[in-house]
Amino acid sequence: MSFGRIFFFIFGFALLEVLVLAKVAGLVGWPITIVATVATAMLGSYLFRSQGLDTWVRLNQKMQQGDMPGQEMVEGIMLLLGGALLITPGFITDAVGFALLLPTSRRLMARKVIEKGTLQTFSSVQGGFSYTRYTRTGGDSSPFQHPSDHHDGHVTIDGESRREDR
């Protein structure tokens, strides 16, 4: 995407956000509009903290069990984006931000993102490293299939490394 397209997208979105704010302010008044904007930012901050902590705990549990925390990683990115959108003044960004912060909609969107994509990981193991590519292949509830589960279409590269200080 070129710089010009990105610029016009951001400019158009900001213009739309200002028009929506002005329309709402025309209906309920500027003081109520400003209070509503500040209130959504504060509520978003609270949701971001609580949902972020919950996602962090689930991510750590999966890692301690030796499972791939793909769902939690995608949700973490969505939480960061949702938090940023909620502190941005405007009702459109607030609607998208709340959708990314509320657990039910966030988990649904994260599953959709995972189903369409591939997750790649690097892990270190005693003097070497392993590169594993996880891909959504089945219709089951598991977000990713590990290469040991299905060998079709998966690549695992094991290697060794040695550090030589000069």
C-alpha positions in Angstrom: 0.0 0.0 0.0 1.5 3.3 -1.0 2.0 6.3 1.3 -0.7 8.3 -0.6 -3.3 5.6 0.0 -2.4 5.3 3.7 -2.6 9.1 4.1 -6.0 9.4 2.4 -7.3 6.4 4.5 -6.2 8.0 7.7 -7.4 11.5 6.6 -10.8 10.1 5.5 -11.2 8.1 8.7 -10.4 11.1 10.9 -12.8 13.2 8.9 -15.6 10.6 9.4 -14.8 10.4 13.1 -15.1 14.2 13.4 -18.4 14.2 11.5 -19.8 11.5 13.8 -18.7 13.4 16.9 -20.3 16.6 15.6 -23.6 14.8 14.7 -23.7 13.2 18.2 -22.9 16.6 19.8 -25.7 18.2 17.8 -28.1 15.7 19.1 -27.1 15.6 22.8 -24.8 18.6 23.2 -21.0 19.0 23.5 -20.7 18.5 27.2 -22.4 15.1 27.2 -20.4 14.1 24.1 -17.1 15.0 25.8 -18.1 13.2 29.0 -19.1 10.1 27.0 -15.7 10.2 25.1 -13.8 10.4 28.4 -16.0 7.7 30.0 -15.3 5.3 27.2 -11.6 5.9 27.5 -11.7 5.2 31.2 -13.9 2.1 30.8 -11.5 0.9 28.0 -8.5 1.3 30.2 -10.2 -0.8 32.9 -11.2 -3.5 30.3 -7.7 -3.5 28.8 -6.1 -4.1 32.2 -8.4 -6.9 33.3 -8.6 -8.7 29.9 -4.8 -8.2 29.4 -4.1 -9.9 32.7 -6.5 -12.8 32.0 -4.9 -13.3 28.5 -1.4 -13.1 30.1 -2.3 -15.8 32.7 -3.7 -18.1 29.9 -0.6 -17.6 27.8 1.7 -18.5 30.7 -0.4 -21.6 31.5 -0.2 -22.8 27.9 3.6 -22.2 27.7 4.1 -24.1 31.0 2.1 -27.0 29.6 4.3 -27.0 26.5 1.4 -26.0 24.2 1.5 -23.3 21.5 -0.3 -20.2 22.9 -1.4 -19.0 19.4 -4.9 -17.9 20.4 -3.5 -15.9 23.4 -0.8 -14.3 21.2 -3.4 -13.1 18.7 -5.7 -11.9 21.5 -2.8 -10.0 23.0 -2.3 -8.1 19.8 -6.0 -7.4 19.6 -6.0 -6.1 23.1 -3.2 -3.7 22.4 -5.0 -2.4 19.3 -8.3 -2.2 21.1 -6.8 -0.3 24.0 -5.2 2.2 21.6 -8.5 2.7 19.8 -10.4 3.3 23.0 -8.0 6.1 24.1 -8.4 7.7 20.7 -11.4 10.2 20.8 -14.3 9.2 18.7 -17.3 6.8 18.6 -16.2 4.7 15.7 -12.8 3.9 17.2 -14.6 3.2 20.5 -17.0 0.7 18.9 -14.1 -1.2 17.2 -12.0 -0.9 20.4 -14.7 -2.4 22.6 -15.2 -5.2 20.1 -11.5 -6.0 20.4 -11.6 -5.8 24.2 -14.7 -7.8 25.0 -13.8 -11.5 25.5 -16.5 -13.1 23.4 -16.0 -11.0 20.3 -12.2 -10.9 20.7 -12.0 -14.7 20.9 -14.2 -15.1 17.9 -12.1 -12.6 15.8 -8.9 -14.2 17.0 -10.1 -17.7 15.8 -11.0 -16.2 12.4 -7.6 -14.6 12.1 -5.9 -17.9 13.1 -8.0 -19.9 10.7 -6.8 -17.7 7.8 -3.2 -17.5 8.8 0.0 -19.3 9.7 1.9 -19.1 13.0 5.6 -19.6 13.0 7.7 -20.1 16.0 11.4 -20.3 17.0 12.4 -22.1 20.1 15.9 -22.7 21.5 16.9 -26.1 22.8 20.4 -26.7 24.4 22.8 -25.3 21.9 20.4 -25.4 18.9 17.2 -24.0 17.7 14.0 -25.3 16.1 11.8 -23.5 13.6 8.2 -24.8 13.4 5.4 -23.6 11.2 1.9 -24.2 12.5 -1.0 -24.0 10.0 -4.7 -24.3 10.4 -5.7 -27.4 8.5 -8.6 -29.1 10.2 -12.1 -28.2 11.2 -11.7 -29.2 14.8 -11.5 -26.8 17.8 -7.7 -26.8 18.0 -6.4 -23.5 16.5 -3.2 -25.0 15.1 -1.9 -28.4 14.2 1.6 -29.3 15.3 3.8 -31.0 12.6 3.9 -34.2 14.7 0.1 -34.4 14.4 0.0 -33.9 10.6 3.0 -34.1 8.3 1.3 -32.7 5.3 2.2 -29.1 4.5 4.3 -28.6 7.6 8.0 -27.8 7.8 10.2 -28.2 10.8 13.8 -27.3 10.6 16.1 -28.4 13.4 19.6 -27.0 13.6 22.5 -26.5 15.9 24.4 -23.4 16.6 27.7 -22.6 18.4 28.7 -19.2 19.7 32.3 -18.2 19.1 33.4 -15.1 20.9 36.1 -13.3 19.1 
